[in-house]
Each structure stands twice: as structure tokens, then as C-alpha cells.
Amino acid sequence: MKRKIDGVLLLDKPYGWSSNKVLMKARWLLQAQKAGHTGVLDPLATGLLPICLGEATKYAQRWLDADKGYLATIHLGITTTTGDLEGERVTELPVTCTEADVLAALDRFKGQISQVPPMYSALKHQGKPLYEYARAGQEIEIQARTVTIYELQLLSCQLPVLEVRVRCSKGTYIRTLAEDIGKALGCGAHLAGLRRTGTGGFEIASAITLEALEAMNMEAREALLLPVDHLLGDLPMLTLPEAESVRLSHGQAVRHNGQPGQQRVYGPDGRFLGLGELRDDGVLYPARMMGNH
């Protein structure tokens, strides 16, 4: 029995599971008609994976574009074909750097940097993910992209293993960051572990494991769901009178004075209506409105 159920579930993705497998499991446990996630985590990564249910899927794209936080384990001296533990060993070099060298190298990767996405990634080229070309032994020229590293803090330096905290913009590949740090230190490196700790204002401390979710009854599972408007918590809040609420909910623009830009729109009873966009002409247009069910 698939139910129309709306909200956001914060899951702590287990090691070895694909994001899609976690999504399907959570959807099954909640018997939800519709579900989607807000950004893929590799099977070897763990941590925060927000699951959008029902109407929340309309706003998932904003979370794909959100900044992310990670704890990363970087193993110096060994490179692999995939940049992580899944690949085969390519090179092995002695690690002669000091902690001071590591700190100096990390400083070089703070702020705006240029990154070449890895061949073993889901990034598309002519409609096919890059990993398909990589598995077929085909080399594709990948364009570098600019990403931003807001924070890169060394938490532990037990050479040849580093533990770092990263806060970065969307599109940042932590595997590539680990490899580039290894290159900067002259010994190579691969990503030995990754845990996502935050995304778009959500934190891992608020997440639940699949195991714990499975042990609950349906009522307890539903109680974990955050309201849909939590996905838009960074936007200004706008409350409309009843007549304008009805018109906007039915896809009609309404006049409104205020600061132009995207707005979280509510009815006079506090009910979340959806995402509106207030233009410079003083007209509020419906962008993504909640369904009526």
C-alpha cells in the first residue's frame, strides 16, 4: 500500500549501500508513494542523506545545490585507479612530508580552486556516466571546474593517514581533493574514508540510521519527518490573506509589496503553500506550489 506522505527524513547512510538502495528501503519502510534524495553519496561513504517524500521532492533540487560538510580520511603515499578504496593500486611512494608540510599544502586548497572531476564518477558525457567510459578503458577529456573550499581543517595527522574536516560548495569531489593534496605533497594519495556531516543547514546529529528506523513502528517513523518547508528555511517567509492564498495555490499571480526574490509562502492559517517569486513589478508569481491532498 503506497501512501501520499510528505516530509523530509534525515538518514545516516550506512557503509557499502548505494544512495538509491537507501532511498528504496526508506520509501518501503514508510510505504511512501513518492520519494527522492538530495544528492548521491558513494557506496563507500557514510553520513547525512536527506530523503524527500511526496511534495518535498519538488524542492530537492535546492539541496543538490547546497554547500556540504564532510569528514575525510586521506591515505598518503598510495594512489588508486578510482581515487578511493574501490580501485586498484597504481603507485606507492614513500611519505617523507611533515605535519608542517601537510598544513602548508592544505592552505593551498582553501577558497576557490580548479578541479578536474574523476573518471570514476556519475558525471555525464554525451548522455553516459563517466564511469562507463572508465570501465571500458576509454579516456575522456574532462573540463576543469571551479569549486569553493570554505573550510579545510586538519583534525589528525598520523602519517601516512590524515583526518580532515571539509566544508565546500556543490560539485566538489572529495576524492579529487584527496588526490590533489597527495600530488602537492609529492607522494600521491587516495580517499580512504568519507562521512557527510552536513548539507544545506541539516546536520548529521539529527539523522537516524536505517537500522533504528526499521526497529520503529509506523507512527514513530512518521514522527521523524520534518515539514516540507524545512527545505526552504533559508528563504524569507511571506503570509498571504485568504483570497490571495487561494489564487496563488491555483497557479495565479497576485500583487504584493515586499522585497523581490524567492519566498516561502503561507496562508493565513499558517499552512505552507509553496515557493513563490516576487518580481520587481510587485507581482508574486507561483514557482513550485504544494499539491492539494
Number of C-alpha atoms within 10 A of each C-alpha: 7 11 12 12 20 22 21 27 24 23 22 23 28 20 15 11 15 17 23 14 12 19 21 13 14 21 20 14 16 20 15 18 15 17 21 20 24 22 19 13 20 15 16 18 22 24 25 30 29 26 24 28 27 20 23 24 20 18 19 21 13 12 20 17 15 17 19 26 23 22 22 23 21 28 24 29 22 23 26 19 17 21 25 26 16 13 13 12 15 12 13 14 13 12 17 13 14 13 14 9 12 18 14 13 17 20 12 13 19 17 13 14 15 13 19 16 21 20 22 19 15 15 15 11 14 6 7 11 15 22 19 16 15 17 11 8 9 12 11 11 9 14 9 11 12 12 17 19 19 17 17 20 16 16 12 13 15 9 16 17 16 20 19 20 18 21 22 23 18 17 18 22 16 23 23 20 24 26 25 20 22 24 16 18 21 16 21 24 32 29 27 21 18 23 22 23 22 22 25 18 14 19 18 19 12 13 19 18 14 16 10 9 17 14 10 12 11 13 9 11 17 16 9 16 17 16 13 23 21 15 24 19 13 12 15 12 14 17 18 18 11 13 11 19 19 14 13 23 20 14 13 13 18 17 13 17 12 13 12 15 13 20 24 21 26 21 20 14 10 10 12 19 23 24 23 22 18 22 17 12 10 14 16 25 20 23 15 16 20 16 11 8 7
